[in-house]
Amino acid sequence: MTDRTIYLDHAATTPTDEKVLREMLPYFSDAYGNASSLHRVGRRAIAAVDAAREKVAQAIGALPSEIYFTSCGTESDNWAIAGVAEAYADKGRHILSSSVEHPAVMRSLARLEARGYEVTYLPVDRSGAVSVEAAVAAMRSDTVLVTIMTANNEVGSIQPVAEIFAAARARGIVTHTDAVQAIGSIPVNVGELNADLLSLSAHKFYGPKGVGALYLRKGVRIKGLLLGGEQERSLRGGTYNTPAIVGLGAAIEAATASQGENARHLASLKERFVAALREIPFTSLNGGSPSLPGTVNVTFSGVRNSELLFALDLEGIAASSGSACSSGSVEPSHVLTAMGLTKEEVGSSVRFSFGRENTEEVVDRTVAALKDILARLRADRDLFLQKKNDRKDV
Ligand SMILES: *Cc1c(COP(=O)(O)O)cnc(C)c1O
C-alpha cells in the first residue's frame, strides 16, 4: 500500500500488523517442524500452536480444548453448519437463521435445504437487526441449530445474539454465531453470547489471511470436517499451518487488548464522517444502532455505486459496495434488500469501513473527494437526462 492510498475497506480485510508478521516469520524458517512430529523441531512448532490456541481461547472466554484451527472464516462457518446439522440429524432438520448472513453461512444453508432441511430466515428491520421475539417464535421442537451473525459485514448491524441464544439454549437448540466482523471492534465472549459455536478469521483483525478458528463448546457434537491425521482431536486433519496459527494468536491477543481503544477511535472517525455526509444532499445512511464502530453504509441517490467506487479509486480511496465476495457479481446486496432498500437504492450504496490506521485527516480528504465526485457524476446524469428530454421534445 502506498502512503497515498486511503484504505477504507477494513470490513473486507485488514493489513497484517508488522508485529504479528515478525512473530510469524521464524515458523517459516528456523521452526519449520511439523507440529505433529515428536522430535524437537516438531515440539517447537506444537508449542507455538498450543500458545496460539490459548490466546484465542483467552480472547473469547473459552477453554483451549474448545478451539479448532481452520483455514478461514468461511471454513469455520461451513463446518459449524454442516457439522452440527449432520451430528444432530436424528433430532430434527429445521435451522433458524437470518436473511442478512454472510454468503459462507447462506450457501451452507442452501446446500442443506437442497438435502431436505428446512431453514427459516428471519427478516430484519430497517436498521438491519432481527427481532428477538420473532426468533423465539420461530423455534420449533425439530430445530437443531440457530445460526445468527454477531455483527453484519455490509452495514455493521449488531444482532441481539445473546438474548436469542439464551432462548435457544433453554430449548436444547445448538447455537452458532459468525463473529468474523466483531472481533477487535466489540467485546466478544462466548459465555455472554450463549454461543455453542463461534467463527472467527484472523485477516479481519490485522492477522494473516488464510487462517481462522471455530469455537466448539465442550459437549456439543459436530461431524468431523477433514479426514486425515489426528490434528484438532481428529475432527480437522491436515498439517498445522504453524506460521498462520501463530499470526492468529498474536493478532487476536492484540485485538482484544486494544478493543476498547480501537472502538473509541473508530467511533470518532465514523461520527466525523457521518456528520459530513449529512451535509451532502440526496444521501442517506443505512443501518442503525447498535452497530459496529467503524462501518458506514451510505446510499448516494442517483449515482451508480460502481461509478462512484471507480472514481474514488482513481483518487486513491478504497471503499466497497458491500461484501467483497459479491461485489464482482451483478447480484444486488441481499443484506440491503432485506433491509427494505429498493433495487435502485441498493445499486447506489457504498460501504466505508474504517481501521485503526485511519485518521481524521483521511476522513476529511475522503469527504472532499466525495463531494467533488458526486457533483461531477450528478451533473453528468442531469445533462444526460436533459439531453434525453430535449430529444423527446423534437
Ligand atoms: C470476511 C467474512 C467471512 C469470511 O471469512 P474469510 O476468512 O474471508 O473466509 C465470514 N463472515 C463474515 C461476517 C465476514 O465478514
The ligand as an SDF file (V2000), in Angstrom:
LIG
                    3D

 15 15  0  0  0  0  0  0  0  0999 V2000
  -14.9670  -11.9830    5.8910 C   0  0  0  0  0  0  0  0  0  0  0  0
  -16.1390  -12.6890    6.4890 C   0  0  0  0  0  0  0  0  0  0  0  0
  -16.2810  -14.0850    6.4150 C   0  0  0  0  0  0  0  0  0  0  0  0
  -15.3110  -14.9370    5.6570 C   0  0  0  0  0  0  0  0  0  0  0  0
  -14.0600  -15.0040    6.2640 O   0  0  0  0  0  0  0  0  0  0  0  0
  -12.8050  -15.4810    5.3650 P   0  0  0  0  0  0  0  0  0  0  0  0
  -11.7240  -15.6910    6.3410 O   0  0  0  0  0  0  0  0  0  0  0  0
  -12.5320  -14.3680    4.4140 O   0  0  0  0  0  0  0  0  0  0  0  0
  -13.2320  -16.7290    4.6880 O   0  0  0  0  0  0  0  0  0  0  0  0
  -17.3540  -14.6670    7.0210 C   0  0  0  0  0  0  0  0  0  0  0  0
  -18.2630  -13.9280    7.6780 N   0  0  0  0  0  0  0  0  0  0  0  0
  -18.1660  -12.6010    7.7900 C   0  0  0  0  0  0  0  0  0  0  0  0
  -19.2060  -11.8400    8.5420 C   0  0  0  0  0  0  0  0  0  0  0  0
  -17.1130  -11.9270    7.1840 C   0  0  0  0  0  0  0  0  0  0  0  0
  -17.0350  -10.6040    7.2640 O   0  0  0  0  0  0  0  0  0  0  0  0
  1  2  1  0
  2  3  1  0
  2 14  2  0
  3  4  1  0
  3 10  2  0
  4  5  1  0
  5  6  1  0
  6  7  2  0
  6  8  1  0
  6  9  1  0
 10 11  1  0
 11 12  2  0
 12 13  1  0
 12 14  1  0
 14 15  1  0
M  END
$$$$
